[in-house]
Amino acid sequence: MPKETRIPENLELDEVIKTAESAVPEQAITNVSEVSVVPATELNDDEICVAIKEDEVPETVLKAVLWGLAEEQASLRDLRKCKGKEGKDTSFISLKRGTLLKYMSDTLIQKQALTGASGGELDLRSPRFREVFKMFLNIISDTFDEVKIPVEYREMFFHALSKNLEGWEERAEKVTKAVVLPRSII
């Protein structure tokens, strides 16, 4: 038969709550019902709240969200390690961290979609860039036709151009790496 628990008559509920909160270290919280809600006034210094409140560009908001998720997953990793050392089951914590990592990857994919697949960098060897480059060469060729440049001069021009373009990707990559982009693009 289970032992009967007697509740003292002069028990103060606030005192029991304070005692329970001080007895449970912050890292021991693994259940949502054990977490208290933070008043909104304390959220003014949260990067995500500030980014949304200031109506930042989507890239900045997503970066703030990604940072927040990264902080939380690191916290869960530390909690899982701590509980593992104590010999406690960490599967629930691992599941929560895995979910956060999935959200992080989804957020990163969204950020890349906003800035371009290469994270804002110009991929000079991509098929898309090659098509744009061909378009410019065709514009030059059409301009030769428009101003009635003889075919032999056009051929001389494109022959010399092809020699001058050897290794252009490496030279262009050096130039583009030297360009500092504004933070909103990165």
C-alpha positions as CSV (number, residue, x, y, z in Angstrom):
1,M,0.0,0.0,0.0
2,P,1.4,3.4,-1.0
3,K,2.6,5.7,1.8
4,E,0.1,8.5,2.6
5,T,1.4,12.0,2.2
6,R,0.1,14.5,4.7
7,I,0.0,18.2,3.7
8,P,0.6,20.5,6.7
9,E,-2.3,22.9,7.5
10,N,-0.2,26.0,7.6
11,L,1.5,25.4,4.2
12,E,2.1,28.4,2.0
13,L,1.8,27.6,-1.7
14,D,4.2,30.4,-2.7
15,E,6.9,29.0,-0.4
16,V,6.4,25.5,-1.9
17,I,6.8,26.8,-5.4
18,K,10.0,28.8,-4.5
19,T,11.4,25.8,-2.8
20,A,10.7,23.5,-5.8
21,E,12.2,26.1,-8.2
22,S,15.4,26.4,-6.2
23,A,15.7,22.6,-5.8
24,V,15.6,22.0,-9.6
25,P,18.7,23.3,-11.4
26,E,17.9,25.2,-14.6
27,Q,19.6,22.5,-16.7
28,A,17.4,19.8,-15.2
29,I,14.3,21.1,-16.9
30,T,13.2,18.6,-19.5
31,N,9.4,19.1,-19.4
32,V,7.6,22.0,-20.9
33,S,5.4,22.3,-17.9
34,E,8.4,23.0,-15.8
35,V,9.3,26.2,-17.8
36,S,8.0,29.6,-16.7
37,V,6.9,32.1,-19.3
38,V,9.1,35.1,-19.7
39,P,7.3,38.5,-19.6
40,A,7.3,40.4,-22.9
41,T,9.3,43.3,-21.3
42,E,12.3,41.0,-20.9
43,L,12.3,40.2,-24.7
44,N,13.5,43.7,-25.8
45,D,17.1,42.5,-26.0
46,D,16.3,39.3,-28.0
47,E,17.8,39.5,-31.4
48,I,14.9,37.8,-33.1
49,C,12.3,40.0,-31.5
50,V,14.3,43.2,-32.3
51,A,14.8,42.1,-35.9
52,I,11.1,41.6,-36.4
53,K,10.1,44.7,-34.4
54,E,12.5,46.8,-36.5
55,D,11.0,45.3,-39.7
56,E,14.5,44.2,-40.9
57,V,15.0,42.8,-44.3
58,P,14.1,39.1,-44.5
59,E,17.8,38.0,-44.7
60,T,18.5,39.7,-41.3
61,V,15.4,38.2,-39.7
62,L,16.3,34.7,-41.0
63,K,19.9,35.2,-39.7
64,A,18.5,36.1,-36.3
65,V,16.2,33.1,-36.3
66,L,19.1,30.9,-37.3
67,W,21.2,32.3,-34.5
68,G,18.4,31.7,-32.0
69,L,18.0,28.1,-33.1
70,A,21.7,27.6,-32.9
71,E,21.8,28.8,-29.3
72,E,18.9,26.5,-28.4
73,Q,20.4,23.5,-30.0
74,A,23.7,24.1,-28.3
75,S,21.9,24.4,-25.0
76,L,20.1,21.1,-25.6
77,R,23.4,19.5,-26.6
78,D,25.0,20.6,-23.3
79,L,21.9,19.4,-21.4
80,R,22.0,16.0,-23.2
81,K,25.7,15.6,-22.3
82,C,25.1,16.5,-18.7
83,K,22.1,14.1,-18.4
84,G,24.1,11.4,-20.2
85,K,27.0,11.7,-17.6
86,E,24.3,11.3,-14.9
87,G,23.2,8.0,-16.5
88,K,19.8,9.5,-17.4
89,D,17.8,8.9,-20.5
90,T,18.6,11.5,-23.1
91,S,16.5,10.3,-26.0
92,F,13.8,13.0,-25.5
93,I,16.5,15.7,-25.5
94,S,18.2,14.3,-28.6
95,L,14.8,14.3,-30.4
96,K,14.2,17.9,-29.5
97,R,17.7,18.9,-30.6
98,G,17.3,16.9,-33.9
99,T,14.1,18.8,-34.5
100,L,15.9,22.1,-34.0
101,L,18.7,21.1,-36.3
102,K,16.0,20.3,-39.0
103,Y,14.5,23.8,-38.4
104,M,18.0,25.3,-38.7
105,S,18.6,23.5,-42.1
106,D,15.1,24.6,-43.3
107,T,15.9,28.2,-42.3
108,L,19.3,28.1,-44.0
109,I,17.6,26.9,-47.2
110,Q,15.2,29.8,-47.0
111,K,18.0,32.2,-46.4
112,Q,19.9,30.8,-49.4
113,A,16.8,31.1,-51.5
114,L,16.7,34.8,-50.7
115,T,20.4,35.4,-51.4
116,G,21.0,32.9,-54.1
117,A,22.1,29.3,-54.0
118,S,25.8,30.3,-53.5
119,G,25.1,32.5,-50.5
120,G,25.4,35.7,-52.4
121,E,28.6,34.8,-54.2
122,L,28.8,34.9,-58.0
123,D,29.5,31.4,-59.5
124,L,31.4,32.2,-62.7
125,R,31.4,28.5,-63.7
126,S,27.7,27.9,-63.3
127,P,25.6,27.0,-66.4
128,R,23.4,30.1,-65.7
129,F,26.3,32.4,-65.7
130,R,27.7,30.8,-68.9
131,E,24.3,31.5,-70.6
132,V,24.5,35.2,-69.6
133,F,28.1,35.4,-70.8
134,K,27.0,33.9,-74.2
135,M,24.3,36.5,-74.4
136,F,26.8,39.3,-74.0
137,L,29.0,37.8,-76.7
138,N,26.0,37.6,-79.0
139,I,25.2,41.2,-78.3
140,I,28.7,42.2,-79.3
141,S,28.4,40.1,-82.5
142,D,25.0,41.7,-83.3
143,T,26.6,45.1,-82.7
144,F,29.3,44.3,-85.3
145,D,26.5,43.4,-87.8
146,E,24.6,46.6,-86.9
147,V,27.6,48.9,-87.6
148,K,28.5,46.8,-90.7
149,I,32.0,45.6,-89.5
150,P,33.3,43.2,-92.1
151,V,33.3,39.5,-91.2
152,E,37.1,39.2,-91.2
153,Y,37.4,42.0,-88.6
154,R,34.8,40.3,-86.4
155,E,36.7,37.1,-86.6
156,M,40.0,38.9,-85.7
157,F,38.3,40.5,-82.8
158,F,36.8,37.2,-81.4
159,H,40.1,35.4,-82.0
160,A,42.0,38.1,-79.9
161,L,39.2,38.1,-77.3
162,S,39.4,34.3,-76.9
163,K,43.2,34.6,-76.2
164,N,42.6,37.5,-73.7
165,L,39.8,35.5,-71.9
166,E,42.1,32.6,-71.1
167,G,42.0,32.2,-67.3
168,W,39.4,34.9,-66.9
169,E,37.5,33.0,-64.3
170,E,40.4,32.9,-61.9
171,R,41.1,36.7,-62.4
172,A,37.4,37.4,-62.0
173,E,37.2,35.4,-58.8
174,K,40.1,37.4,-57.3
175,V,38.3,40.6,-58.2
176,T,34.9,39.5,-56.8
177,K,36.5,38.3,-53.6
178,A,38.0,41.8,-53.1
179,V,34.6,43.4,-53.3
180,V,33.0,43.9,-49.9
181,L,29.3,43.4,-50.0
182,P,26.8,45.2,-47.8
183,R,25.7,43.2,-44.7
184,S,22.1,43.0,-46.0
185,I,23.3,41.0,-49.0
186,I,25.3,38.5,-47.0
